[in-house]
Amino acid sequence: MKKFDLLITGVGGQGVILASNIISEVALAAGYDVKKTDTLGMAQRGGSVVSHVRLGRKVWSPLIKAGEVDIMVAFEKLEAARWSHYLRPGAIAIVNNHALRPLSVNLGDERYPSDEEITDILGRHSERIYFINGTSRARELGNIRTLNVFLLGCVSLFLPFRISVWQDIISQHVPSGVQQLNIDAFSQGRKEMRRVYL
């Protein structure tokens, strides 16, 4: 049973916690030991949100040390750069190519880094960086709130769990009226990741 340390990050309101809960439950259903912890900070005001999710035969601590993350899923690209020092060499980073400028940038006190700067920061820690147009794809599906499930579809390619288990757990966590929409978002995320990765 392979060990996986995942870091899921974004800003408040993007569905980071729901995504990490779903990953955890899928892993539990597959027989993995799971430890998870969330840091929300000022999430309700659009602040940083990060979840540590650790999967393996036996996991003792929910916190991942800097430099030991196997897979990062970033819902926002500045958050990817902010947490990039947690990536181990050769780690996979799935980055939603979307900017949500923090208040300090909107007020003119700070500058949002360019795409080149963000790519450079990420590239210092791993060469396996994949930018995904998740926000625009979720919008095309008809509901921007499917972004988190779309990104779960992306990360599912790197985890050894059956698609049917992902679909069952997703269906349990979303309202009945949008279950199929979310299953479609998950499938589209898998297709998009295959297109970018393979």
Buried (B, 14 or more C-beta within 10 A) or exposed (E): EEEBBBBBBBBBBBBBBBBBBBBBBBBBBBEBBBBBBBEBEEBEEBBBBBBBBBBBEEBEEBEBEEEBBBBBBBBBBBBBBBBBEBBBEEBBBBBBBBBBBBEEBEEEEEEBBEEEEBBEBBEEBBEBBBBBBBBBBBEEBEBBBBBBBBBBBBBBBBBEBEEEBBBBBBBEBBEEEBBEBBBBBBBBBBBBBEEEBE
